[in-house]
Amino acid sequence: MSTTPATEVPTEEPRADVPKVRQCLRCEATFHSQWAGERICSRCKSSNTWRNGSPLGSGASGNGR
């Protein structure tokens, strides 16, 4: 018979990443995110600005507002 120590706290199993519709943090367009940490859409990721690591500039959100 196995016992568990009294100090051991049961933990939840890690949840699998579930695809979800999110808003891009750069251009604010909605896109299908494949995991919880994906917050930039593929269109923005494929831009030269993103690939070169260039900043957006002061107060720019990338959507022309």
FENZI-V151238 format. One record per residue. N is the residue number from 1. RES is the residue in three letters. D_FIRST is the distance of its C-alpha to the first C-alpha in whole Angstrom. Layout:
# FENZI-V151238
<<N:RES:D_FIRST> <N:RES:D_FIRST>>
This chain:
# FENZI-V151238
<<1:MET:0> <2:SER:4> <3:THR:7> <4:THR:10> <5:PRO:13> <6:ALA:16> <7:THR:18> <8:GLU:17> <9:VAL:19> <10:PRO:19> <11:THR:21> <12:GLU:23> <13:GLU:24> <14:PRO:27> <15:ARG:30> <16:ALA:32> <17:ASP:35> <18:VAL:37> <19:PRO:41> <20:LYS:43> <21:VAL:47> <22:ARG:48> <23:GLN:51> <24:CYS:52> <25:LEU:52> <26:ARG:56> <27:CYS:58> <28:GLU:56> <29:ALA:56> <30:THR:53> <31:PHE:51> <32:HIS:48> <33:SER:45> <34:GLN:43> <35:TRP:40> <36:ALA:40> <37:GLY:42> <38:GLU:45> <39:ARG:47> <40:ILE:50> <41:CYS:52> <42:SER:53> <43:ARG:56> <44:CYS:56> <45:LYS:54> <46:SER:57> <47:SER:60> <48:ASN:61> <49:THR:61> <50:TRP:57> <51:ARG:57> <52:ASN:59> <53:GLY:57> <54:SER:60> <55:PRO:60> <56:LEU:61> <57:GLY:63> <58:SER:64> <59:GLY:63> <60:ALA:63> <61:SER:60> <62:GLY:61> <63:ASN:63> <64:GLY:66> <65:ARG:66>>
